[in-house]
Every structure is written in C-alpha cells, then in structure tokens.
Amino acid sequence: MLNRRRLLAMGGGVATAGGALLWWGQSAAGAETGASAAPVADPHAHHGGGAEPTPAEPTAGTGAPPPYTAFSERLPVPRVLRPVSSLGDTDVYELPMQHAKAEFFPGRPAPVLTFGGQFIGPTIRAKAGRRVKVRYVNRLDRAATVHLHGGHVPPGSDGFPMDLIEPGASRVFDYPNRQQGATLWYHDHTCAKEAEHVYRGLAGFYLIEGRDEAALRLPRGAYDVPIMIRDARFDENGGMIFEPSPLPTTLHVNGRQKPYFPVDARKYRFRVLNATLHRNIELYLGGLDMVQIASDGGLLPEPLPRKKILIVPGERVEIVVDFSAQAIGSKLVLTDVCDGADEPVMRFDVARRAFDPSRVPGRLRELPALPAATVERDVKLSFSPSGEEFAINDKTFDPNRVDTRIVEGTTEIWRVTNTDPAETPFGPVNHTFHMHLVPFRVLDRNGEPPLPGENGLKDTVLVRPGETVRVQATFSGYKGRYLYHCHLQEHSDIGMMAQMEIV
Ligand SMILES: [Cu+2]
C-alpha cells in the first residue's frame, strides 16, 4: 500500500485530516454522477490536525479503459462565447457551471463538470482596455467559484476559495482587462476541491488581445488555436477516475485523446496551456521549430525558436509553427518527451496549400519597465512540519490569516525556494509557484539565468527541489486580499497556499 507521504510526493491529493480525505472515500462513479450528494468538505478541516484517520486502500484497478485508436478523432476547438450584451466599453457574458457528459472514448459518454456544457469550456475573447463582466450561474450540485488565472482584477472578482457561489446562485465577476494581451484561463478555485473540480472539467480559455497586437500580423482567426492539455485516468466505462495513484495518466487535448488536427501549409499560432494537475510536459514536434512568441503574461520581447518546450501545470506557452515547408499529406506528431516520456499529444495533418499573410516580427514588444525592488521576501515551499500536508513558510493555508502585507505600488523580489526532496519513488517533488493579481519577471534560478522562454512576464513558474527562483513584481492596481500558492492543485488543496493583502 502506498503511504501518504509517497502519494504526496508524486502530487497525490490525499490528506490525512478532514476535508481532503473525503475525496478518497468516494467511489469514482459516485463522485462523477453526483448521485451520492457529494459531501461538502469543511473548508477549514485541513488546517485542523487532530486524529489521523486511516486511509482506505485506493480503488484503483477498476478495469482497463476501453480501447482507443490514436489520431482517430479531430481536435475540437472550443467555441467562442458570445456576449449577451455589449454596452459602451463593456461586454457582458453569461456562463453556467453545469453537469454534462463528455466522450473521451467515442460512444461512451461520461459525466463531467463544465462551464457551458462542454469539456472544455467556451473561450472568452477579450480586448485590452475593454471591460468584461461574466455572470457565472451555478447549476451544479455543489458550491464552486471561478478564478481568472493571470487576470488583473478587483479582489471581489478573484474567486477567493471560501467565497463560493452556491448551487442555484449566480454572481457577476468584473474583469477590467486593464492589462497586457495574454492567454489566460478561468478555472474553479474552491477550497480543498479545486483539483477535483478542475480535473473534472471546470476550466476554459480567456484570451486578451493586446492593444497593438493586430499590427504585428501574427496568425489570426482560424489560425490562432488554443490547446488545453489535460490528463486523466479512465475506468472501464471511459469515465474519469479521480484519486491519488502512481499509475500513469493519459493526456487529452481540448477534451480528446491524441486527436488529429488538419492544418493548412502555413503559419499557425497555438496557445498551449498545461492544465494537468501535476504533470510536467515537454513538447517536441519531431525536430521542427516551435517559435515561442509568448509566455503566461503575453508576448516575449522577441521570438524564440525552440525544438523542445517544457511547460508545467498552470503555465501557458504560445508558439508559432510554420507548416509551409511540409509536403501536403504529411503528418507531424506532437509528443511529450518529459523525463524520458514518449507519449503522443496530438497530430498535425498538413491538408492543403494556403495563402499566408501572417508573419512573426523580429521584435514583438517592449516589456514594461522593471522598477527597482525595495522589499525582499523569502517564500519556502515544502512539506508542512508534520510532513503530512504541504505548506508555505511552514504554514498551511488559513483563510483568516494574512501572511504577507504589501504596500500598494511597491516592487518586491521574492526568493521562492523548494526544499522538498529531489528523489522519491515517484520522482522529484516539484512545485509551481503562482501569484494572483500581478505578473512577475523571473530574475534567476540558483543565481543562474532563467530557463529559455522565461524572460517575459509570468505568473506561474517551476521551482524544482533545491532550487531558489527569484521573481520580481510590482503590486499595483488594486488593494485587498489575493492568493499565492503552488499551482499543483493537489498541493494547494492541502495547504500550499497563502494570502497577501495589498494595503
Ligand atoms: Cu506544489
């Protein structure tokens, strides 16, 4: 039997005390259908300590998933959500959270949680400087909330994990879009349930077009394609299994396993998001250049041709791929080669010649000025002192505690250190540090230069065991409470989350 520590090490979602343990006892089927009114986790339970319950044996081994033929289904592109009204400088959207079915295996509909009835949710296309308001309507059987990852938003619209939208209720969130163009995503952020909710489907893209972006003439329209990479384990009926397990996961892209995507022989802009719970992915396109043009916080200063791209949970990478030199009929497989993996992600099928007015300029943009920092802080990511939860600076999340007070407008350097082990039976204990409200710049890693592609604005960054990553941010725009946390949602669900208050 796996002990908890080992499960934690591989990113498992089981906690020893209270709420998080509730996931464990649920049968996958019961949790998916919601038929057995899912117990509402006491949001404070995982801070409580107390007697240590004995975890049940995992219910893995429910049978092999149905057979699946790679590259047999076309990549779906999530639909673009239309506003219900547009007045002045504001577009208003309505987006229900609802139960639905998804077919990860053709002909085998499986229950999922969705925004708008589809796995994955519809894409909201916003413009910098133009306000968006979204009315989220909760038609689920459970409370939930929505965080706009990468959004510069007022505190009441940030989706605080305890500030939930109850079943039957709705709430309007305000997204002013006074920020740079970038690939954002919205997803559930419910305390102690985030990992499960996001895994089961509560996520979608939110794209902000920058003010001067159109002038760059990057690929647009049908040639600008969001790609959400997720992973899952499936039962014999093709349903999702959510439980900590050392068993390998299967990747799926925009809700399909190993799909194919017919492309014209020209340039495409792909907005790639790693929305897995804890799986690092290293993209490889058979040696073809993937020209990175953007990271979490929007365009890089200049394009960066890459053969392999590491992308960790929560991160976004935008690439331009030029298929114009490929023979019609050729098929290019995008593969995950992280840590010796060799798993197809999807396949591009070059279908026909096409006119291509797009280009990738040698300069993409000037990054905003980086004011000198006046405050430095240490942020330690590690197992909690008990060794049974995850913590930031040895404290697990407490919604009633402010961990960091920051004077509005201040520029700070945070030294983010991962002190967890590099070697466990399931590999190194990585963390991905994510800050709400503002993007940061990555200054260095253990004093060495940042990784390729980390020279732009970011909001999520890999911190490997033994590593100290220095990031610099200016905390401006709003006052109030915001989170910073590990974006391995199973880690944040069991404590690895903290609060900052901008004052
Ligand atoms: Cu973590």
Boltz pocket constraint, residues with backbone or C-beta under 6 A from the ligand:
constraints:
  - pocket:
      binder: B
      contacts: [[A, 390], [A, 430], [A, 431], [A, 432], [A, 486], [A, 487], [A, 488], [A, 491], [A, 492], [A, 496]]
      max_distance: 6.0
